[in-house]
Structures are given as structure tokens and as C-alpha cells.
Amino acid sequence: MPAAEVLAVLDALSAAGLDAWVDGGWGVDALLGEQTREHRDLDLVVALDEVDAVQRALAPLGYALTEDERPTRAVLAAPDGRQIDLHTVVFDAEGGGVQQLPGGRSYRYPPDGFAGECMINGRRVRCLTPEVQLECHLGYEPAETDRRDVKLLAERFGLALPSAYRPEDSSRQV
């Protein structure tokens, strides 16, 4: 998923009047203000009730729904392998976004978590804050790219490295 494609996706959503926040690997790179690695997909946080509108807005770019796991997530993909993972939330009265997770659990993105200072190819984009990005990297066994991303975030923003990401704890499940 090249940077130009990320911007094309965000432009199409903006033109349709839809809000989206960059998350995941691209979210980390957007916070860092530079692309530090290749990305296989684009993770976006979007309102659950706007998923169908997101699909329609991105159809001209070749995307179609390939996985529908609402209310948790949905995946859009193009025939050439481009993929977007939609993390779906319901916004509450305070502006937080609640994502339903498997097993009846949920995660609440705090209202201020949507205020990341982010850049992709020199252009300002909406993304999650470094603190929320770190939280979203917890609760599962991290891959090597997760370890790298979290380390870069912690170093750049002066955040404590979560215990599951510390070298001495690398064999522990979060």
C-alpha cells in the first residue's frame, strides 16, 4: 500500500464527506512523519454506520467488501492486492469511539485519541495519537513489525515501552 494510494483513499473519503483516521502501520509512519517501511494494507478507524458509504466512496478506486465482521471490522480489497482494514466504531456522547471486539469485549478510543499530528508525503492527515497507537498494539502476540513500530513510537514521543515489547519480556504473551 504505497503512500500515494493512502492519500487517494483519504481524498475519496473526504470528497464523500466521510471521516477516517489512519491507524496501524501507516498510522505509526504518519505520526513519525515519514514512511519507515512497506505496508501491506491500510488500517482506518471509521464510524460503523458509515461502512456502506465508505464502500461506495472507494468503489471507483477498485475496492470491494471482502470480509464483513461488523460490528468489529470490515475489509475492502482491490483485485490487485490493495487492502483496507476498517476498524469500526460507534461514537459516544463525549466523542470517544467504541469498537466491539470478539467475545463481547470492547475498546473505547478516547476522544483525544483522534487528534494525532500526522503527515504522509508532506500532507497532514487524520490519525490516532501515539498513546492510542501504543494501546492498540496490546492484547496480542506482537509480530516483528509491531515491535519495530512500537519501539519507534516510544522513542520518538518519549513514551514508556509496554512490557510485552521490552527485549527481556519478548517471549511473554500480552
N, C-alpha and C positions, 0 to 999 in steps of 0.2 A: 504494500500500500504506500505508494510514493506521496510525498508532501503535496504535490500539485493535485493529486486525486483527493486528498483530505480537504484541501481548500475548495475544490469543486463541489464536494459533498456539502460542506458547510454553506457555500454560496447558494446551492439549490434549496437547502432547508430555510435559509434566511429569506430567499425570494418568495417562499411559500408561507412566510410568517411563522415559522416553527423554531422553537428554541432547542438547542442541543449543547451539551458540554462535553468536551473531549476528556476521555478517561483512559486508563490503561497505559500501554507503552507510549502511544502518541501523546497522551496527557502528560506523562513524565517529560518527554522531549519538549513539549510545548512550554512546560514550566521552566525547563533549563534554557529555553530559547534557541535550541539547536537540535538537529537530528543526530543522535548518538549511535543509532543502529538501524537496521532494516526492520520493518514491521510487516507482519503477515496479514494484519487486519486493522480496523479502526474501531475502537470502543467509544460509544456515545451514551450519555445519560439523556433520556428523553421522557416526556410525560407519557404514561401508559395510555391515556385516552387519545394520544396523537399518533400512535404507531401506524394506523391505516393512512393517515395524511403523510407521514414520513415515507411510507412505501410509495405513495403516488408521486411525491416530490422527487424521489430518487429513481423512479422507473425510467425516465429519459436517459439516465446515466447507465442503464443496463442492469440495475439491481431489482431483485425479486425476493419475496419471502421464501426462505428455505427451511427455517426452523421457527416454530411458534411455541414458545414455552411461557407465554403470558400467564400470570402477571409478572413473572420474574425477568424474562428476556425474550428477544426475538432476534433472528439472524437474517440479514439480507445479503445476497451474494449475486455476483455477475458471472456469466459463463466463462470469462477469462480468469477467474480465481479471486477477483477482488471481493473482500468480505467486510461487512459492518456488523458488529455485535451491539445491539441496542439493550442497554440496561434501563428497564422501565420503572418509573417511579410515579407515585401519586403524591402531589404536593399538598402539604397540610397548611393550616391557617397561618403558621409562623414562617412559611416559605421553605421548610425542610422537605425533602423528598423521601418517601418511604418506599423501599423496594421489598416486595415479598420474595422470600428465599425458600428453597425447598425445605420440606419438613416443618412447615408452619412458622419458621423463623422470619425475621425481617431485619433490615438495616435501614437506619434513618440517616440520610445525608443531611448534616446540619445546614441551616440557611446560609451561614457564612462560608460554607464549604464550596459554594458555587461561584466564588469570587476570585478564582485563580488569576494571576497576572501571567498571561501566556502568549507565546509568539510561535508561529510556524512560517518559515520562509520570510521572516521580517514582518509578518502581518499579525496583528492582535486577534486572538480567538478566545472564545469562552472555554474554560476548563475548570476542573476541580483544584482546590488548594493543595499544597504539598502535604499538609496534615491529613486531609481526607484521602489523598492518594496512598499515604502510608497505611491508613486504616483499611483501605480496600485491598491491600496486599497481605492481610492477615486472615487466618482461618482456613488455610490450605497449605499443603506442602509446596514451598516455592520452587520454581524452576530456576535455572541459572540466569535467565534474562530477568526474572523477578528480583533475584539477589542483586544483580548489577544495577537495575533501575532504583531499587530502594536505597542502595548504598549511595548512588549519585544524588538522590533527593536529600538524604540525611546530611551528606557533606555540604551540598550547596546551600541548604536552608537552615543549617545548624540544628537539626532535629536528632533526637535520640534514635539510634538504630534499634528496631524491635528485637527482642531476644532471639526469635527464630531466625533472624538474619545475621546474627553475630557469628563469626567463624567458629567459636568454641561451642556453639549450640546448633551448628548446621545439620546435625543428624536428628534433631528433635522435630516432631510434628507440632504445628501451632495449635 
